């Protein structure tokens, strides 16, 4: 009996946008993705559509002007692009007509990470999953079948996990991916070739190690992550501006003193076989990009996408930063040196271009001769521990 959301592979991240072509071009500049498959999924190409638990409704014949589709009928553009080595894929969705989770997300939050596709299941398995989710109060927010090829389901995990959906696909044929509709291919090879060599390290991205989810209350959400993804043990941290934790902290380019809780665990594998998971973050005291620029404006959700790409040395790292600032208009919006200044993390504000913040990591700093460390967390969360008497 299924009692969690099965996770097999991180297939792709879904970004909702008003202009899919512009977003695809920016993703190409950033990741070096040359080609994107485009499917214009009008309502006639979708069957068994549902939204918020209801199927297609009836047309309203009250004499109003215009061609507004009935409730439960929607259309959208679906655009998929993958890096050269096939390890990282993005799906860009541009709503076309009707109300859907895509349109609702875009109207209420703007361009951003709508959800994550990491579960492919048989119909019998999904039937069991629905029973489990119903008992947990997690409805299916949206569903549809694309040209008889596969069933798509969007689990409404926004309240339980924090502002995003989990996507599940039930294939209706074994070759479903190869026969998915493709109406056009956008080729940005020329744009990719024009880019400065300074961005070459980013184009060596091999994995997304984690998604950063911002919430109001870490402890209220972390148990749901543990339950839904069958991962009991999470690493807990209280990151704070002080020696041994965070040093030289910045927020939107200015020095800052702040603190935040995080809970981190891996729940599956990427296409390249690397582990991936979630970092759940609760801002505490002091200003942060998490809080003032995201949580207080949009509410809980996926704030950042962590990127794993090799940087050979400090001069190359500085070139990458120069390209991000000057050529891609993505300045550092938050940063800090970790654990005795042994490592540096940065968040780049790529929200306007990509729809999310990107987290990047510097190589070991010049002059740092300390050993490579696997940092112990400040706390352990074990949701499989026996209940207290």
C-alpha positions in Angstrom: 0.0 0.0 0.0 1.4 3.4 -1.0 1.8 5.7 2.0 4.1 8.4 0.5 4.7 10.2 -2.9 7.1 7.9 -4.8 10.1 9.7 -6.1 12.2 8.1 -8.9 14.0 10.9 -10.8 14.1 14.6 -11.0 12.8 14.9 -14.6 12.2 18.6 -14.9 11.3 21.8 -13.1 8.2 23.7 -14.3 8.4 27.4 -14.7 5.2 29.4 -15.5 5.7 32.6 -17.5 3.7 35.0 -19.7 6.3 34.8 -22.5 7.7 31.3 -23.0 9.9 32.3 -25.9 11.7 35.1 -24.0 12.1 32.8 -21.0 13.5 30.0 -23.2 16.0 32.4 -24.8 17.2 33.5 -21.3 17.5 29.9 -20.1 19.6 29.2 -23.3 21.9 32.1 -22.6 22.3 30.9 -19.0 22.5 27.1 -19.3 23.6 26.8 -23.0 20.4 25.0 -23.9 20.2 25.2 -27.7 16.8 23.8 -28.6 13.4 23.8 -27.1 10.4 21.6 -28.1 7.2 23.6 -28.3 3.6 22.1 -28.0 0.6 24.4 -28.3 -1.9 22.5 -26.3 -5.3 24.0 -27.1 -8.4 22.5 -25.4 -9.2 20.2 -28.3 -5.8 18.5 -27.7 -6.6 17.8 -24.1 -9.1 15.4 -22.7 -10.3 14.6 -19.1 -9.3 18.0 -17.9 -10.0 19.0 -14.3 -9.3 22.0 -12.1 -9.9 22.1 -8.4 -11.8 18.8 -8.5 -14.2 19.6 -11.3 -14.2 18.6 -14.9 -15.3 20.7 -17.9 -18.3 22.8 -17.3 -21.0 24.1 -19.6 -20.8 27.2 -21.8 -22.7 30.2 -20.6 -25.2 31.5 -23.2 -26.1 34.8 -21.5 -25.3 36.9 -24.5 -21.9 38.2 -23.3 -19.4 39.2 -26.0 -16.2 37.1 -26.3 -15.2 33.5 -26.3 -14.5 32.7 -22.7 -14.1 28.9 -22.3 -16.3 27.2 -19.7 -14.9 26.2 -16.3 -12.4 23.3 -16.4 -11.4 24.0 -20.0 -8.0 25.5 -20.5 -5.1 25.7 -22.9 -1.4 26.4 -22.6 1.9 26.3 -24.4 4.4 23.7 -23.1 8.1 24.2 -23.9 10.8 21.8 -22.9 14.6 22.3 -23.1 17.5 20.2 -21.8 21.2 20.8 -21.4 23.6 19.2 -23.8 24.5 16.3 -21.5 20.8 15.6 -20.8 21.2 16.1 -17.0 19.1 19.2 -16.4 15.7 19.9 -18.0 13.2 22.8 -17.7 9.6 23.0 -18.8 8.2 26.5 -19.5 4.5 26.9 -19.4 2.6 29.9 -20.9 -1.2 29.9 -20.3 -3.2 30.5 -23.4 -6.9 30.3 -22.3 -9.1 29.4 -19.4 -8.4 29.1 -15.7 -5.8 26.5 -14.7 -3.2 26.2 -11.9 -0.7 27.8 -14.4 -2.9 30.8 -14.9 -3.8 31.1 -11.2 -0.1 30.8 -10.2 0.9 33.5 -12.7 -1.8 35.9 -11.7 -1.1 35.6 -8.0 2.7 35.1 -7.9 4.0 36.1 -11.3 6.7 34.2 -13.2 8.2 31.4 -11.0 8.6 27.8 -10.1 5.1 26.2 -10.3 6.2 22.7 -9.5 8.5 19.7 -9.8 8.1 16.6 -11.9 9.8 13.7 -10.1 7.2 10.9 -10.1 6.1 8.5 -12.9 3.6 5.9 -12.0 1.4 3.1 -13.2 -2.4 3.7 -13.1 -2.8 1.2 -10.3 -0.1 2.9 -8.2 -1.7 6.3 -8.7 -5.0 5.0 -7.6 -3.4 4.0 -4.3 -1.6 7.3 -4.1 -4.9 9.2 -4.4 -6.3 7.2 -1.5 -3.2 8.2 0.6 -3.4 11.8 -0.4 -7.1 12.1 0.3 -6.4 10.9 3.9 -3.8 13.6 4.2 -6.0 16.4 2.9 -4.0 16.8 -0.4 -6.4 17.2 -3.4 -5.5 16.9 -7.1 -5.5 20.6 -8.2 -5.4 19.9 -11.9 -5.3 17.0 -14.4 -5.5 16.3 -18.1 -4.5 13.8 -20.8 -2.4 15.0 -23.7 -3.6 13.4 -27.0 -4.1 10.0 -25.4 -0.3 9.8 -24.7 -0.1 10.3 -20.9 -2.1 11.5 -17.9 -0.8 14.5 -16.1 -1.7 15.2 -12.4 -0.7 18.2 -10.2 -0.9 17.4 -6.5 -1.9 20.5 -4.4 0.9 20.3 -1.9 1.0 24.1 -1.6 -0.4 24.2 2.0 1.4 21.1 3.2 4.9 21.7 1.7 4.9 25.4 0.9 3.6 27.1 -2.2 4.4 24.6 -5.0 2.8 21.6 -6.8 4.2 18.1 -7.2 3.6 16.7 -10.7 2.9 13.0 -11.4 2.7 11.5 -14.9 0.9 8.2 -15.7 2.0 7.0 -19.1 -0.6 5.5 -21.4 2.0 4.0 -23.7 5.6 2.9 -23.2 7.0 5.4 -25.7 5.0 8.3 -24.4 8.0 10.7 -24.2 9.0 10.3 -27.8 5.5 10.7 -29.1 4.5 13.8 -27.1 3.3 16.5 -29.5 5.9 18.9 -30.8 4.6 21.7 -33.1 7.8 23.6 -33.4 11.5 23.7 -32.3 13.0 27.0 -31.1 16.7 26.9 -31.9 18.9 29.4 -30.0 22.2 27.9 -31.0 23.3 31.1 -32.5 22.6 33.0 -29.3 24.4 30.4 -27.3 27.5 30.7 -29.5 27.6 34.5 -29.1 27.9 34.3 -25.3 31.1 35.4 -23.5 33.3 32.5 -22.3 32.9 33.9 -18.8 29.6 32.0 -18.5 31.2 28.7 -19.5 31.2 27.3 -15.9 27.4 27.7 -15.6 26.9 25.8 -18.8 28.8 22.9 -17.1 25.8 22.5 -14.7 25.3 18.8 -14.1 22.6 18.8 -11.4 20.1 20.7 -9.2 21.2 19.5 -5.7 18.2 21.1 -4.0 15.2 23.4 -4.3 15.0 26.1 -1.6 11.5 26.4 -0.2 10.7 29.4 2.0 8.1 29.0 4.8 6.8 30.8 7.8 7.3 27.9 10.2 10.0 25.3 9.5 8.9 22.8 12.1 5.2 22.9 10.9 6.3 21.9 7.3 9.3 19.7 7.8 7.2 16.8 9.2 5.1 16.9 6.0 8.2 16.7 3.8 9.3 13.7 5.9 6.0 12.0 5.6 5.2 12.6 1.9 8.7 11.7 0.7 9.4 8.9 3.2 12.6 10.6 4.5 12.6 10.7 8.3 16.0 12.2 9.1 16.7 15.9 8.2 19.8 18.0 8.9 18.8 21.1 10.9 20.8 24.4 11.0 20.5 27.8 12.6 22.5 29.9 10.2 23.4 33.2 11.8 25.8 36.1 11.4 28.6 35.1 13.7 32.0 33.5 13.6 31.8 29.8 12.8 28.4 30.0 11.2 27.9 32.9 8.7 30.4 35.7 8.1 30.4 38.8 5.9 26.7 38.3 5.2 25.1 40.5 2.6 21.5 41.2 1.5 20.9 43.0 -1.8 24.5 44.2 -1.8 24.6 45.6 1.7 26.1 44.1 4.9 23.5 42.6 7.1 23.1 40.7 10.4 20.5 38.0 10.1 19.5 34.4 10.9 17.4 31.6 9.5 16.5 28.0 10.2 17.0 25.3 7.5 16.0 21.7 7.2 17.8 19.7 4.5 17.6 16.2 3.1 17.9 14.3 -0.2 14.8 12.5 -1.5 15.8 11.1 -4.9 18.3 11.2 -7.8 18.7 13.6 -10.8 19.1 12.4 -14.4 22.8 12.3 -13.9 22.5 10.1 -10.8 23.4 12.8 -8.3 21.3 13.2 -5.2 18.7 16.0 -5.0 16.3 17.1 -2.3 14.8 20.1 -0.6 16.1 22.8 1.7 13.3 24.2 3.8 14.0 27.7 5.1 12.4 29.8 7.8 13.7 33.4 8.1 14.3 34.4 11.7 15.7 37.8 12.7 17.1 40.5 10.5 16.3 41.4 6.8 16.9 38.7 4.2 16.0 38.0 0.6 14.0 35.1 1.9 11.8 37.3 3.9 11.4 40.9 2.6 11.8 40.0 -1.1 9.9 36.7 -1.2 7.9 35.4 1.8 6.3 38.7 2.8 5.5 39.5 -0.9 4.4 36.2 -2.3 4.0 33.8 0.6 5.7 30.3 0.8 7.2 28.8 -2.3 10.3 27.7 -4.1 12.7 30.7 -3.8 15.9 29.3 -5.3 17.3 26.5 -7.4 20.7 25.3 -6.4 23.2 24.6 -9.2 26.1 22.2 -9.3 28.8 23.3 -11.7 32.6 23.1 -11.4 34.7 26.3 -11.1 38.4 25.7 -11.6 39.9 28.6 -9.7 39.2 32.0 -8.1 39.9 34.0 -11.3 37.3 31.9 -13.2 34.8 32.5 -10.3 35.4 36.3 -10.6 34.7 36.1 -14.3 31.5 34.3 -13.7 30.4 37.0 -11.3 31.3 39.7 -13.7 29.2 38.1 -16.5 26.2 37.7 -14.1 26.4 41.3 -13.1 27.2 43.0 -16.4 25.9 40.8 -19.1 23.0 38.9 -17.6 21.7 41.6 -15.2 21.6 39.1 -12.3 23.4 40.7 -9.3 24.1 38.9 -6.1 21.1 39.4 -3.8 22.3 37.5 -0.7 25.6 35.9 0.3 27.7 34.6 3.2 30.9 32.8 4.1 30.2 29.5 5.8 31.8 27.7 8.7 35.1 29.6 9.4 35.2 31.1 5.9 35.8 27.7 4.3 33.1 28.2 1.6 31.1 31.0 0.0 27.5 30.8 -1.2 25.7 33.4 -3.4 22.2 33.9 -4.5 21.9 35.6 -7.9 18.7 37.5 -8.6 17.7 35.8 -11.9 14.0 36.2 -11.1 13.2 38.5 -14.0 15.0 36.4 -16.6 14.6 32.8 -15.3 11.7 33.1 -12.8 13.7 32.0 -9.7 16.8 32.9 -7.7 19.9 30.7 -8.5 22.3 29.5 -5.8 25.9 29.2 -6.8 29.0 28.2 -4.9 32.6 29.5 -5.1 35.7 27.3 -5.2 37.8 27.2 -2.0 39.0 30.7 -1.3 42.6 31.8 -2.0 44.9 31.1 1.0 42.5 28.7 2.7 44.5 25.6 3.6 42.0 23.9 5.9 40.8 20.4 5.3 37.7 19.7 3.3 34.9 19.3 5.8 31.6 17.5 6.0 29.9 19.9 8.4 27.9 18.4 11.2 24.4 20.0 11.5 23.3 22.0 14.5 20.4 19.7 15.0 19.0 16.4 13.7 15.3 15.9 13.0 14.2 12.3 13.1 10.5 12.0 12.3 10.7 8.2 12.6 11.7 8.3 16.3 9.1 6.7 18.6 6.4 9.0 19.9 6.9 10.4 23.4 4.8 8.7 26.1 
